[in-house]
Amino acid sequence: MTSHNKKITAALVAVTIGAGGLAAAPLLAQTGSGGQRGPGHNHGAPTPGGGIGIQPGTGFGQVPGGGTGTQPGTGTGQQQPVMGVVQPDQPGVRQQGPDITSPRVGPGGDTFTVEGVRRGRTFRVTCDFVKSGMFDPIVFPGQEPAGHDHQFFGATTINKDSTGASLVAANVNGDATTCSRLRDGSAYWVPALQVADDPANPVTVQPDEIRVRYSAPRGQRVRTFPAGFTLVAGDKTATTVQANAGWRCEFDRPGTPLEASPPACDTDEDIVGVVRFPNCWDGKNATSPTQAHMAYSATGACPTTHPVAVPELIEEVFWPNDGLDHAYQLSSGNTAGIHADFINGWDQRALRNQVRRWLNRRG
């Protein structure tokens, strides 16, 4: 990535406990212009003495209840984690990878392999976290506050009035996105993940990034999303694991079933929320209030009501994890109701090129 692109880094709180007493490090919520943005963080072991990486409400890196965030000193001079929740990975810091001897280690993904459908072609986009906000330009256009708190990725100009056209216009120079592909000015978002150990004071966990997979079954040609295209997937009212959405750990082996709530993950891996979007379009409407313009394929075939195959999106959101047993919830309710949204902010020519090169190529 080029240095002129904005990168919103994690808000951190670190508390050092030394022989000389307690010293709290300053809060950091910086927006920098230097450095390049790579294809994604290396989610490895947490930084020793790391900060909490969690926020009450929509604040950045603050300690719940307005406290100091310090723990009783040990006189050892070592850093102590606050609340036991690790900070998001620090950009520019290559962290230790997973223990390759672990039986759970694997590249993750491919959860939705359908029997009888040939393995498809894929390209991927990784986008850093942008901000939280209680607005939803698809479901509640022009309204704020509305609905529940969301965590946004990709388009840096996202707001209650955003449309596909406004996102494309803002990113005409490739400098209004946190995505690894500069011409992707799309907005991706999910409800905020919260630690609800104290149900009266849930604490928002700041995510690391989102990884989006665009794919198509091998041998099937797909149509590029039209300008202004929107997608919503997942059922926020679900109380059991959904067929197309759920939770896993970062290094779960391919094919590991998703769960209705974040599983107990090792400290060297993130918690991952996964949502698969419908991939069959009615061929007429770029959006609809009820998402009636879209349907899921069955064993690779689109229904006659939605005959146009488009790229299948799978969004995976990565949240930091400390390996402890927390009570999690979403800002929209229980964790089984994970869902996600997408507004197409791609430069249309660039998206067509990606689809042609990676999804519709022969051979």
Residue pairs with C-beta under 8 A, 6 or more apart in sequence:
1 36
1 37
1 38
1 180
1 182
2 36
2 174
2 182
3 33
3 34
3 35
3 36
4 33
4 175
5 33
5 37
5 174
5 175
5 177
5 178
5 182
6 31
6 32
6 33
6 156
6 175
6 178
7 31
7 32
7 35
7 37
7 91
7 128
7 178
8 31
8 128
8 129
8 130
8 131
8 156
8 178
9 28
9 29
9 30
9 31
9 32
9 90
9 91
10 28
10 53
10 61
10 87
10 88
10 89
10 90
10 91
10 206
10 208
11 27
11 28
11 29
11 53
11 55
11 60
11 61
11 206
12 25
12 27
12 28
12 50
12 51
12 53
12 61
12 87
12 90
13 24
13 25
13 27
13 51
13 52
13 61
13 62
13 63
13 69
13 82
13 87
14 24
14 25
14 49
14 50
14 51
14 79
14 87
15 22
15 23
15 24
15 25
15 49
15 51
15 68
15 69
15 70
15 71
15 79
15 80
15 82
16 22
16 23
16 24
16 25
16 49
16 79
17 70
17 71
17 73
17 74
17 75
17 76
17 77
17 78
17 79
17 80
18 77
19 75
19 77
21 73
22 68
22 70
22 73
24 68
24 69
24 70
25 51
27 60
27 61
27 62
28 61
29 60
29 61
35 91
35 92
37 128
37 178
37 180
38 180
39 126
39 180
40 126
40 180
40 209
40 211
41 89
41 91
41 208
41 209
41 318
42 89
42 94
42 95
42 97
43 89
43 95
43 208
43 250
43 269
43 270
43 318
44 89
44 94
44 95
44 96
44 97
44 98
44 268
45 95
45 96
45 267
45 268
46 86
46 87
46 95
46 267
46 268
46 320
46 322
47 86
47 87
47 90
47 93
47 95
48 78
48 79
49 78
49 79
49 80
49 81
50 79
50 81
50 86
50 87
51 61
51 81
51 82
51 87
52 61
52 63
52 69
52 81
52 82
52 83
52 85
52 86
52 87
53 61
53 85
53 86
53 87
53 88
53 205
53 206
53 320
54 61
54 64
54 83
54 85
54 195
54 203
54 204
54 205
54 206
55 61
55 62
55 132
55 203
55 204
55 205
55 206
56 62
56 63
56 64
56 65
56 201
56 202
56 203
56 204
57 149
57 204
58 132
58 133
58 134
58 149
58 204
60 206
61 206
63 69
63 82
63 83
64 83
64 198
64 201
64 203
65 201
69 82
69 83
70 80
70 82
71 80
71 82
74 80
81 322
83 195
83 203
84 322
84 324
85 195
85 205
85 320
85 321
85 322
85 324
85 326
86 267
86 320
86 321
86 322
87 320
88 129
88 206
88 207
88 208
88 320
89 95
89 208
89 320
96 268
97 268
98 105
98 251
98 266
98 268
98 269
99 105
99 268
102 251
102 266
104 249
104 251
104 252
104 253
104 266
105 251
105 253
106 251
106 252
106 253
106 254
106 256
107 251
107 254
108 248
108 249
108 250
108 251
108 252
108 253
108 254
108 256
108 272
108 316
109 213
109 254
109 314
109 316
110 254
110 255
111 246
111 248
111 254
111 255
111 256
111 257
111 258
111 274
112 244
112 276
112 314
113 119
113 254
113 255
114 299
114 300
115 299
116 299
116 300
117 217
117 299
117 300
118 217
118 218
118 219
118 300
119 218
120 215
120 216
120 217
120 218
120 220
120 312
120 359
121 215
121 216
121 218
121 358
121 359
121 361
122 213
122 214
122 215
122 358
122 359
123 213
123 214
123 215
123 354
123 357
123 358
123 359
124 211
124 212
124 213
124 214
125 179
125 180
125 181
125 184
125 211
125 212
125 214
126 179
126 180
126 209
126 210
126 211
126 212
127 153
127 154
127 177
127 178
127 179
127 180
127 184
127 188
127 209
127 210
127 212
128 153
128 178
128 179
128 208
128 209
129 151
129 152
129 153
129 178
129 206
129 207
129 208
129 209
129 210
130 152
130 153
130 154
130 155
130 156
130 158
130 178
131 151
131 152
131 158
132 149
132 150
132 151
132 152
132 192
132 204
133 144
133 149
133 150
133 152
133 158
133 159
133 160
134 144
134 145
134 146
134 147
134 148
134 149
134 150
135 143
135 144
135 145
135 146
135 147
135 150
135 159
135 160
136 146
136 147
136 150
136 160
136 189
136 341
137 158
137 159
137 160
137 161
137 162
137 163
137 187
137 343
138 230
138 232
138 287
138 341
138 343
139 146
139 147
139 232
139 289
139 341
140 146
140 147
140 160
141 160
141 161
142 160
142 161
143 160
144 159
144 160
146 160
147 332
148 191
148 192
148 330
148 331
148 332
149 191
149 192
149 204
149 331
150 189
150 190
150 191
150 192
150 331
150 341
151 189
151 190
151 191
151 192
151 193
151 206
151 207
151 317
152 158
152 187
152 188
152 189
153 178
153 179
153 187
153 188
153 189
153 207
153 209
153 210
153 317
154 177
154 178
154 179
154 184
154 185
154 186
154 187
154 188
154 210
154 345
155 162
155 167
155 170
155 171
155 176
155 177
155 185
155 186
155 187
155 343
155 345
156 170
156 176
156 177
156 178
157 166
157 167
157 170
157 171
157 176
158 167
158 187
158 189
162 187
162 343
163 228
163 343
164 227
164 228
164 229
164 230
164 286
164 343
164 344
164 345
165 227
165 228
167 176
167 185
167 186
167 187
167 343
167 345
168 185
168 227
168 345
168 346
168 347
168 348
170 176
170 185
171 177
171 182
171 183
171 185
171 345
171 347
172 347
174 182
174 183
174 185
176 185
177 184
177 185
177 186
177 345
179 185
179 186
181 350
181 354
183 346
183 347
183 350
183 351
184 345
184 346
184 350
184 351
185 345
185 346
185 347
186 342
186 343
186 344
186 345
186 346
187 341
187 342
187 343
187 345
188 210
188 212
188 315
188 340
188 341
188 342
189 340
189 341
190 210
190 273
190 275
190 315
190 317
190 338
190 339
190 340
190 341
191 236
191 330
191 331
191 332
191 337
191 338
191 339
192 204
192 205
192 330
192 331
193 204
193 205
193 207
193 262
193 271
193 273
193 319
193 328
193 330
193 331
193 335
194 202
194 203
194 204
194 205
194 328
194 329
194 330
194 331
195 202
195 203
195 205
195 326
195 327
195 328
196 202
196 203
196 326
196 327
196 328
196 329
197 203
197 326
197 327
199 327
202 329
204 331
205 319
205 320
206 319
206 320
207 317
207 318
207 319
207 320
208 270
208 318
208 319
208 320
209 317
209 318
210 315
210 316
210 317
210 318
211 315
211 316
211 318
212 313
212 314
212 315
212 316
213 312
213 313
213 314
213 316
214 311
214 312
214 313
214 354
214 355
214 358
214 359
215 311
215 312
215 314
215 359
216 222
216 279
216 309
216 311
216 312
216 359
216 360
217 300
220 300
220 309
221 309
221 359
221 360
222 279
222 309
222 310
222 311
222 355
222 359
222 360
223 281
223 283
223 308
223 309
223 310
224 310
224 311
224 348
224 351
224 352
224 355
225 310
225 311
225 344
225 346
225 351
226 286
226 344
227 286
227 344
227 348
228 286
228 287
228 344
229 286
229 287
229 343
229 344
230 286
230 287
230 341
230 342
230 343
230 344
231 277
231 278
231 291
231 294
231 313
231 341
231 342
232 291
232 339
232 340
232 341
232 342
233 244
233 245
233 275
233 276
233 277
233 278
233 313
233 339
233 340
234 242
234 244
234 245
234 275
234 337
234 338
234 339
234 340
235 242
235 245
235 337
235 339
236 330
236 332
236 333
236 337
236 339
237 333
237 337
238 245
238 260
238 336
238 337
239 260
239 334
239 336
239 337
240 260
240 336
241 257
241 258
241 259
241 260
241 336
242 258
242 336
242 338
244 275
244 276
244 277
244 296
245 258
245 273
245 274
245 275
245 276
245 338
245 339
245 340
246 257
246 258
246 259
246 260
246 273
246 274
246 336
246 338
247 258
247 259
247 260
247 261
247 262
247 263
247 271
247 272
247 273
247 274
247 335
247 338
248 256
248 258
248 259
248 263
248 272
248 274
249 263
249 265
249 266
249 269
249 270
249 271
249 272
250 265
250 269
250 270
250 271
250 272
250 318
251 266
251 268
251 269
258 274
260 335
260 336
261 328
261 334
261 335
261 336
262 271
262 273
262 319
262 321
262 328
262 335
263 271
264 323
264 325
265 271
265 321
265 323
266 323
267 321
267 322
267 323
269 321
270 318
270 319
270 320
270 321
271 318
271 319
271 320
271 321
272 316
272 317
272 318
272 319
273 316
273 317
273 319
273 338
274 314
274 315
274 316
274 317
274 338
275 314
275 315
275 338
275 339
275 340
276 312
276 313
276 314
277 294
277 312
277 313
277 314
277 315
277 340
277 342
278 291
278 294
278 295
278 296
278 297
278 306
279 294
279 296
279 297
279 302
279 309
279 310
279 311
279 312
279 313
280 294
280 295
280 296
280 297
280 302
280 303
280 306
280 307
280 308
280 309
280 310
281 293
281 294
281 306
281 308
281 309
281 310
282 292
282 293
282 294
282 305
282 306
282 307
282 308
283 306
283 307
283 308
284 293
285 292
285 293
286 293
287 293
293 306
294 306
295 302
295 303
295 305
295 306
297 303
297 309
297 312
302 308
302 309
311 355
311 359
313 342
315 340
315 342
317 340
328 335
329 335
330 337
330 338
332 339
344 351
